[in-house]
């Protein structure tokens, strides 16, 4: 254990014993003959006393020496001790948010009992929602993206520098073949398109990288857009000089938050290379400037950039907030199996605040009026390759409205499974200035909720569950009103 944590645990124990004896720092100073400032430094975990001073404190506080120097804390502070003994403070991506490790240690030292209660609460919430290490890291990554409006100039520049260095023509669609050539010639890769098919267990993986031999195994059933993204991501790892990385796509395990963060960096680089910002802006200008919504536009632009709908929608979350000041947006990705009534959010991002359409971990039924779900139903029914739609969603509960685009495609790795990606833009004055087709009457408008269990919309034709949670909240509200009336009446 690091010396820093040993100091802190000793300080926690000393402070706990002092308070148990109802002694102030001044009182312990007078009792022991040690200065008040020195004792304060010990309790904050900044100093560790020498053996003779520990013996003196043990004598004055009437506890055994061995008990005082032991790293074992009593049951009230055990969770704090467990936290400090673990690697969690090392795993937390504190530097991303400008927090120093010492800051957290000071908080623990200054209010250990309250911190203990807080930690216990977080642990209980995590258990309740099955919130594991993976969920924590992904939540941290989302917070990092949101804090930066999901725009990273250094990664944008790196992609452009790469294109210039290797003479990639970004005015044309980037092809997998020219990226493959750079991987082989410049970085010594071997591309293997055969061996993944031999292992049924790897059917859901698109690629595996073996660092020792620089072998990139690619699934033979990936399409051109997917292959281009895989190559661009590998180039990102190399050009950005990232060594702490994940070796499978999609990733199946990780050892540190750095691997998760670097996976995001490489993916962002790939998106910026395949869908260059300058060119994409011209297409966005054309799209937003049309007086009528052009449903064929997103399908056509997908082919131009040799990119999947998800890559395009993700790229919009980079460009729209930074270049168009459309910062109030969300991104959702759903998964759905044909024949089932389950629609699961497996990826989401919210900029500026948490928007009304969002994930709910309590297994409630998401609103079936969402365009994200409607496109999934359509593609599952027709077994098509790509289905796109748009709508305006009004949320009566919070008075907000969104312009939402959604695309659904087959899941190329799972039979009879589909996915949809959506981007929603909050309707405000800024959006009205930028989107000329916002008043197009062909765009359908719906009143929507978040989940059926919380929705107040009457006579909903696609409701999947009664508004049980909303009804319970209303009962509680009425009960509180009556209790207040009784309080007034008999006061």
C-alpha positions as CSV (number, residue, x, y, z in Angstrom):
1,X,0.0,0.0,0.0
2,X,1.3,3.4,-0.8
3,X,2.7,5.5,2.1
4,X,0.1,8.2,1.4
5,X,-2.8,5.9,2.2
6,X,-1.1,4.5,5.3
7,X,-0.8,8.1,6.6
8,X,-4.5,8.7,5.9
9,X,-5.7,5.6,7.6
10,X,-3.6,6.4,10.7
11,X,-5.1,10.0,10.6
12,X,-8.6,8.7,10.4
13,X,-8.1,6.4,13.4
14,X,-6.5,9.2,15.4
15,X,-9.4,11.6,14.7
16,X,-12.0,8.9,15.4
17,X,-10.4,8.1,18.8
18,X,-10.1,11.8,19.7
19,X,-13.7,12.5,18.9
20,X,-14.7,9.4,20.8
21,X,-13.0,10.8,23.9
22,X,-14.8,14.2,23.1
23,X,-11.4,15.9,22.8
24,X,-10.8,19.0,20.6
25,X,-7.5,19.2,18.8
26,X,-6.5,21.8,21.4
27,X,-7.4,19.3,24.1
28,X,-5.4,16.5,22.6
29,X,-2.5,18.8,22.1
30,X,-2.6,19.8,25.8
31,X,-3.0,16.1,26.9
32,X,-0.1,14.8,24.7
33,X,2.2,17.8,24.6
34,X,2.2,17.7,20.7
35,X,1.4,20.8,18.9
36,X,-2.1,21.4,17.6
37,X,-0.8,22.0,14.0
38,X,1.2,18.8,14.1
39,X,-1.8,16.8,15.2
40,X,-3.9,18.4,12.5
41,X,-1.4,17.4,9.9
42,X,-1.5,13.8,11.1
43,X,-5.3,13.7,11.1
44,X,-5.4,15.0,7.5
45,X,-3.0,12.2,6.4
46,X,-0.2,14.6,5.6
47,X,2.3,13.4,8.3
48,X,3.0,10.1,10.0
49,X,4.4,10.3,13.5
50,X,7.6,8.6,14.7
51,X,7.4,5.5,17.0
52,X,7.8,7.5,20.3
53,X,5.0,9.9,19.4
54,X,2.7,7.0,18.4
55,X,3.4,5.4,21.8
56,X,2.7,8.7,23.5
57,X,-0.7,9.1,21.7
58,X,-1.6,5.5,22.4
59,X,-0.9,6.0,26.1
60,X,-2.9,9.3,26.3
61,X,-5.9,7.9,24.3
62,X,-5.8,4.7,26.3
63,X,-5.6,2.3,23.4
64,X,-3.0,-0.4,22.6
65,X,-0.1,0.7,20.4
66,X,-0.7,-2.2,18.0
67,X,-4.4,-1.2,17.6
68,X,-3.4,2.4,16.7
69,X,-0.9,1.4,14.0
70,X,-3.1,-1.3,12.6
71,X,-4.6,-0.7,9.2
72,X,-7.9,-2.2,10.3
73,X,-10.7,0.3,10.8
74,X,-13.8,-0.3,12.8
75,X,-17.1,-1.1,11.1
76,X,-18.2,2.6,10.8
77,X,-15.2,3.4,8.7
78,X,-14.6,0.1,7.0
79,X,-16.0,1.2,3.6
80,X,-13.6,4.1,3.6
81,X,-10.7,1.8,4.4
82,X,-11.7,-0.5,1.6
83,X,-11.8,2.4,-0.7
84,X,-8.3,3.5,0.2
85,X,-6.9,0.0,0.1
86,X,-8.3,-0.6,-3.4
87,X,-7.0,0.8,-6.7
88,X,-10.2,2.8,-7.2
89,X,-8.5,6.2,-6.7
90,X,-5.9,5.2,-9.3
91,X,-8.6,4.0,-11.7
92,X,-10.7,7.1,-11.5
93,X,-10.1,9.4,-14.5
94,X,-9.6,12.3,-12.2
95,X,-7.3,14.3,-14.4
96,X,-9.9,14.5,-17.1
97,X,-12.0,16.6,-14.9
98,X,-9.3,18.7,-13.3
99,X,-9.5,16.9,-9.9
100,X,-6.3,16.0,-8.0
101,X,-6.1,12.7,-6.1
102,X,-5.1,14.7,-3.0
103,X,-8.3,16.6,-3.1
104,X,-10.3,13.5,-2.6
105,X,-8.1,12.4,0.2
106,X,-8.6,15.7,1.9
107,X,-12.4,15.3,1.6
108,X,-12.2,11.8,3.2
109,X,-9.9,13.1,6.0
110,X,-12.1,16.1,6.8
111,X,-15.5,14.3,7.0
112,X,-14.9,10.5,7.2
113,X,-18.3,9.6,8.6
114,X,-20.2,11.5,5.9
115,X,-17.9,10.1,3.2
116,X,-18.6,6.6,4.6
117,X,-22.3,7.2,4.3
118,X,-21.9,8.6,0.8
119,X,-19.8,5.6,-0.3
120,X,-22.2,3.1,1.2
121,X,-25.1,4.9,-0.7
122,X,-23.2,4.7,-4.0
123,X,-22.4,1.0,-3.5
124,X,-26.1,0.3,-2.8
125,X,-27.2,2.2,-5.9
126,X,-24.6,0.4,-8.0
127,X,-25.9,-3.0,-6.8
128,X,-29.5,-2.0,-7.4
129,X,-28.8,-1.0,-11.0
130,X,-26.1,-3.7,-11.6
131,X,-23.7,-0.8,-12.1
132,X,-20.3,-2.4,-12.6
133,X,-16.8,-1.2,-13.6
134,X,-17.7,-1.1,-17.3
135,X,-20.7,1.1,-16.7
136,X,-18.7,3.4,-14.5
137,X,-16.0,3.9,-17.1
138,X,-18.5,4.5,-19.9
139,X,-20.3,7.0,-17.7
140,X,-17.0,8.7,-17.0
141,X,-16.2,8.8,-20.7
142,X,-19.6,10.3,-21.5
143,X,-19.1,13.0,-18.9
144,X,-15.8,13.8,-20.5
145,X,-17.4,14.1,-24.0
146,X,-20.2,16.2,-22.6
147,X,-17.7,18.5,-20.8
148,X,-16.0,19.2,-24.1
149,X,-19.2,19.4,-26.2
150,X,-17.9,16.2,-27.9
151,X,-15.5,18.2,-30.0
152,X,-11.7,17.6,-29.8
153,X,-9.6,20.0,-32.0
154,X,-6.4,18.1,-31.5
155,X,-7.9,14.9,-32.9
156,X,-9.4,16.8,-35.8
157,X,-6.0,18.2,-36.6
158,X,-4.3,14.8,-36.2
159,X,-6.7,13.3,-38.8
160,X,-5.9,16.2,-41.2
161,X,-2.2,15.9,-40.6
162,X,-2.4,12.2,-41.3
163,X,-4.2,12.7,-44.6
164,X,-1.6,15.2,-45.7
165,X,1.3,13.0,-44.7
166,X,0.0,10.0,-46.6
167,X,-1.7,11.9,-49.4
168,X,-5.2,10.7,-48.7
169,X,-7.6,12.6,-50.9
170,X,-10.4,13.7,-48.5
171,X,-12.5,15.3,-51.3
172,X,-13.3,11.8,-52.5
173,X,-14.7,8.9,-50.5
174,X,-11.9,7.3,-48.4
175,X,-11.6,3.6,-49.5
176,X,-10.4,0.8,-47.3
177,X,-7.8,-0.3,-49.9
178,X,-5.7,2.9,-49.5
179,X,-5.9,2.8,-45.7
180,X,-4.9,-0.9,-45.8
181,X,-1.9,0.0,-47.9
182,X,-0.7,2.5,-45.3
183,X,-1.2,-0.1,-42.5
184,X,0.9,-2.6,-44.4
185,X,3.6,-0.4,-45.9
186,X,4.1,2.1,-43.1
187,X,3.2,0.2,-39.9
188,X,4.1,-3.4,-40.9
189,X,0.6,-4.9,-40.5
190,X,-0.5,-8.2,-41.8
191,X,-4.2,-8.3,-42.7
192,X,-5.9,-11.7,-42.2
193,X,-9.5,-12.1,-43.6
194,X,-9.8,-15.8,-43.1
195,X,-9.2,-17.0,-39.6
196,X,-12.0,-15.3,-37.6
197,X,-14.6,-17.3,-39.5
198,X,-13.1,-20.5,-38.1
199,X,-14.3,-19.6,-34.6
200,X,-18.0,-19.5,-33.9
201,X,-17.4,-17.8,-30.6
202,X,-16.1,-14.7,-32.4
203,X,-19.1,-14.2,-34.7
204,X,-19.9,-10.9,-32.9
205,X,-16.4,-9.4,-33.4
206,X,-15.4,-7.3,-36.4
207,X,-11.7,-7.5,-35.8
208,X,-8.9,-8.7,-33.5
209,X,-5.4,-7.2,-33.4
210,X,-2.4,-9.3,-32.3
211,X,0.3,-6.9,-31.3
212,X,3.2,-9.3,-31.2
213,X,3.0,-10.0,-34.9
214,X,1.0,-6.9,-35.9
215,X,-1.7,-9.1,-37.4
216,X,-5.1,-7.6,-37.9
217,X,-7.8,-10.3,-38.2
218,X,-10.9,-8.9,-39.9
219,X,-14.3,-10.7,-40.1
220,X,-14.9,-11.7,-43.7
221,X,-18.5,-10.5,-43.6
222,X,-17.9,-6.8,-42.7
223,X,-18.9,-4.4,-45.4
224,X,-16.8,-1.8,-47.1
225,X,-17.8,1.0,-44.7
226,X,-17.1,-1.1,-41.6
227,X,-13.7,-2.3,-43.0
228,X,-12.7,1.3,-43.7
229,X,-13.6,2.3,-40.1
230,X,-11.6,-0.6,-38.7
231,X,-8.5,0.4,-40.7
232,X,-8.9,4.1,-39.9
233,X,-9.2,3.3,-36.2
234,X,-6.0,1.2,-36.3
235,X,-4.2,4.1,-38.1
236,X,-5.5,6.3,-35.3
237,X,-3.8,4.1,-32.7
238,X,-0.6,4.2,-34.6
239,X,-0.5,7.9,-35.7
240,X,-1.5,9.1,-32.2
241,X,1.2,6.8,-30.8
242,X,-1.3,5.0,-28.4
243,X,0.1,1.9,-26.8
244,X,-2.4,1.4,-24.0
245,X,-5.2,0.1,-26.1
246,X,-8.0,-2.5,-26.7
247,X,-7.4,-5.3,-29.1
248,X,-10.8,-6.3,-30.2
249,X,-13.6,-4.4,-32.0
250,X,-16.1,-4.4,-30.6
251,X,-14.2,-4.6,-27.3
252,X,-15.0,-7.4,-24.9
253,X,-12.8,-6.6,-21.9
254,X,-10.4,-3.9,-20.6
255,X,-7.8,-3.5,-17.9
256,X,-7.9,0.3,-17.3
257,X,-9.8,3.4,-18.0
258,X,-7.0,4.6,-20.3
259,X,-7.9,1.7,-22.7
260,X,-11.5,2.9,-22.8
261,X,-10.4,6.5,-23.3
262,X,-7.9,5.6,-26.0
263,X,-10.5,3.5,-27.8
264,X,-12.6,6.7,-28.0
265,X,-9.6,8.7,-29.2
266,X,-8.9,6.2,-32.0
267,X,-12.6,6.1,-33.0
268,X,-12.9,9.9,-33.1
269,X,-9.7,10.0,-35.3
270,X,-11.3,7.5,-37.6
271,X,-14.6,9.5,-37.9
272,X,-12.6,12.7,-38.5
273,X,-10.6,11.0,-41.3
274,X,-13.5,9.3,-43.1
275,X,-15.9,12.2,-42.7
276,X,-13.7,15.3,-42.9
277,X,-15.1,18.3,-41.1
278,X,-14.6,20.9,-43.9
279,X,-16.4,18.8,-46.5
280,X,-19.1,17.5,-44.1
281,X,-19.9,21.1,-43.3
282,X,-20.7,21.9,-46.9
283,X,-23.1,18.9,-47.0
284,X,-24.7,20.0,-43.8
285,X,-25.2,23.5,-45.1
286,X,-27.0,22.2,-48.1
287,X,-29.1,19.9,-46.0
288,X,-30.2,22.5,-43.5
289,X,-30.7,25.2,-46.1
290,X,-33.4,23.3,-48.0
291,X,-37.0,24.6,-47.5
292,X,-38.3,21.0,-47.5
293,X,-36.9,18.0,-45.6
294,X,-35.0,15.8,-48.1
295,X,-35.4,12.2,-46.9
296,X,-33.0,10.9,-49.5
297,X,-30.2,13.2,-48.4
298,X,-28.9,11.2,-45.4
299,X,-29.0,8.0,-47.5
300,X,-27.0,9.6,-50.3
301,X,-24.5,11.2,-47.9
302,X,-23.9,7.8,-46.3
303,X,-22.7,6.4,-49.7
304,X,-20.6,9.5,-50.4
305,X,-18.5,9.1,-47.2
306,X,-18.3,5.3,-47.3
307,X,-19.6,5.4,-43.7
308,X,-22.3,3.7,-41.7
309,X,-25.3,5.6,-40.4
310,X,-23.9,5.4,-36.9
311,X,-20.6,7.0,-38.0
312,X,-22.5,9.8,-39.7
313,X,-24.8,10.5,-36.7
314,X,-21.8,10.3,-34.3
315,X,-20.0,12.8,-36.5
316,X,-22.9,15.2,-36.4
317,X,-22.6,15.2,-32.6
318,X,-19.0,16.5,-33.1
319,X,-19.8,19.2,-35.8
320,X,-23.2,20.6,-34.9
321,X,-22.4,21.8,-31.4
322,X,-19.0,23.4,-32.3
323,X,-19.6,24.7,-35.8
324,X,-23.4,25.5,-35.8
325,X,-23.8,26.2,-32.0
326,X,-26.6,23.6,-31.9
327,X,-25.4,22.4,-28.5
328,X,-28.7,21.0,-27.0
329,X,-28.7,17.6,-28.6
330,X,-28.7,13.9,-27.8
331,X,-27.6,10.7,-29.5
332,X,-29.3,7.3,-28.9
333,X,-28.5,3.8,-30.2
334,X,-31.2,1.1,-29.8
335,X,-31.0,-2.7,-30.2
336,X,-34.0,-4.8,-31.1
337,X,-34.6,-8.5,-31.9
338,X,-37.2,-9.4,-34.5
339,X,-40.4,-10.8,-33.0
340,X,-39.7,-9.3,-29.6
341,X,-41.2,-6.3,-27.9
342,X,-37.9,-5.3,-26.3
343,X,-36.1,-2.1,-27.4
344,X,-32.9,-1.5,-25.5
345,X,-30.7,1.6,-25.4
346,X,-27.1,0.5,-25.5
347,X,-25.4,3.8,-26.2
348,X,-26.4,7.4,-25.4
349,X,-24.9,10.9,-25.2
350,X,-26.4,14.2,-24.0
351,X,-24.9,17.6,-24.5
352,X,-25.6,20.6,-22.2
353,X,-28.1,18.6,-20.0
354,X,-29.9,15.3,-19.8
355,X,-32.6,15.5,-22.4
356,X,-36.1,13.9,-22.1
357,X,-35.4,10.9,-24.4
358,X,-32.9,8.9,-22.2
359,X,-32.1,5.5,-21.0
360,X,-34.0,4.0,-18.0
361,X,-32.4,1.1,-16.1
362,X,-35.6,-0.1,-14.4
363,X,-36.8,-2.2,-17.3
364,X,-39.7,0.2,-18.1
365,X,-41.2,0.3,-21.6
366,X,-39.8,3.2,-23.7
367,X,-42.4,5.3,-25.5
368,X,-43.5,3.6,-28.7
369,X,-44.1,6.9,-30.3
370,X,-40.4,7.5,-30.5
371,X,-39.1,7.6,-34.1
372,X,-36.1,5.6,-32.9
373,X,-38.4,2.7,-32.2
374,X,-40.7,3.2,-35.1
375,X,-37.9,2.8,-37.6
376,X,-36.9,-0.5,-35.9
377,X,-40.4,-1.8,-36.2
378,X,-40.5,-0.9,-39.9
379,X,-37.2,-2.5,-40.8
380,X,-38.0,-5.7,-38.8
381,X,-41.3,-6.0,-40.6
382,X,-39.9,-5.4,-44.1
383,X,-36.5,-7.0,-43.5
384,X,-34.8,-4.1,-45.3
385,X,-31.3,-2.9,-45.3
386,X,-31.8,0.7,-44.2
387,X,-34.8,2.6,-43.0
388,X,-34.7,6.4,-42.1
389,X,-37.4,8.7,-40.7
390,X,-37.8,12.1,-39.0
391,X,-40.2,13.5,-36.6
392,X,-40.8,16.4,-34.1
393,X,-41.4,15.1,-30.6
394,X,-43.2,17.2,-28.0
395,X,-42.7,16.4,-24.3
396,X,-45.7,17.8,-22.4
397,X,-44.1,17.2,-19.0
398,X,-41.1,19.6,-19.5
399,X,-42.4,21.6,-22.4
400,X,-39.5,20.8,-24.6
401,X,-39.6,19.7,-28.3
402,X,-37.0,18.0,-30.5
403,X,-36.3,17.5,-34.2
404,X,-35.2,13.9,-34.4
405,X,-33.6,11.9,-37.2
406,X,-33.4,8.1,-36.9
407,X,-31.9,5.4,-39.1
408,X,-32.3,1.6,-38.6
409,X,-30.1,-1.1,-40.2
410,X,-29.6,-4.8,-39.8
411,X,-27.1,-5.9,-37.2
412,X,-24.5,-7.6,-39.5
413,X,-23.3,-9.9,-36.8
414,X,-26.6,-11.2,-35.3
415,X,-29.4,-12.9,-37.1
416,X,-32.8,-11.2,-37.0
417,X,-31.4,-8.3,-34.9
418,X,-31.5,-4.7,-35.8
419,X,-30.1,-1.4,-34.5
420,X,-31.2,2.2,-34.8
421,X,-29.3,5.4,-34.3
422,X,-30.9,8.8,-33.6
423,X,-29.9,12.3,-33.1
424,X,-32.2,14.8,-31.5
425,X,-31.9,18.6,-31.7
426,X,-33.8,20.7,-29.1
427,X,-36.1,23.1,-30.9
428,X,-35.1,26.7,-29.9
429,X,-34.4,30.0,-31.6
430,X,-30.9,28.9,-32.6
431,X,-32.3,25.8,-34.3
432,X,-35.0,27.8,-36.1
433,X,-32.3,30.0,-37.6
434,X,-30.3,27.1,-38.8
435,X,-32.9,24.6,-40.0
436,X,-34.9,26.0,-42.9
437,X,-37.2,23.0,-43.3
438,X,-38.3,23.0,-39.6
439,X,-41.8,24.2,-40.6
440,X,-42.2,21.6,-43.3
441,X,-45.7,20.1,-42.8
442,X,-44.6,16.7,-44.1
443,X,-42.6,16.2,-40.9
444,X,-44.9,14.4,-38.5
445,X,-45.3,15.7,-34.9
446,X,-46.1,13.6,-31.9
447,X,-46.7,14.1,-28.2
448,X,-44.4,11.6,-26.5
449,X,-43.3,10.5,-23.1
450,X,-40.2,8.8,-21.8
451,X,-41.6,5.5,-20.6
452,X,-45.2,4.1,-20.6
453,X,-45.1,3.7,-16.8
454,X,-44.5,7.5,-16.4
455,X,-46.6,8.8,-19.3
456,X,-49.7,11.0,-18.9
457,X,-50.9,10.8,-22.5
458,X,-54.5,9.7,-22.7
459,X,-55.7,7.0,-25.1
460,X,-52.3,6.3,-26.5
461,X,-52.8,3.8,-29.3
462,X,-49.3,2.2,-28.9
463,X,-49.1,2.1,-25.1
464,X,-47.3,-1.0,-23.9
465,X,-47.9,-0.6,-20.1
466,X,-50.2,1.3,-17.8
467,X,-48.9,4.5,-16.2
468,X,-48.2,2.7,-12.9
469,X,-45.4,4.9,-11.6
470,X,-47.2,8.1,-12.6
471,X,-50.4,6.9,-10.8
472,X,-48.4,6.1,-7.7
473,X,-46.8,9.6,-7.7
474,X,-50.2,11.2,-8.1
475,X,-51.6,9.1,-5.2
476,X,-48.7,10.3,-3.0
477,X,-49.3,13.9,-4.1
478,X,-53.0,13.7,-3.2
479,X,-52.1,12.1,0.2
480,X,-49.7,14.9,0.9
481,X,-52.4,17.5,0.1
482,X,-54.9,15.9,2.5
483,X,-52.2,15.6,5.2
484,X,-51.4,19.3,4.8
485,X,-55.2,20.2,5.0
486,X,-55.4,18.2,8.3
487,X,-52.3,20.0,9.6
488,X,-54.0,23.3,8.9
489,X,-57.3,22.3,10.3
490,X,-56.1,21.0,13.7
491,X,-53.2,23.4,14.2
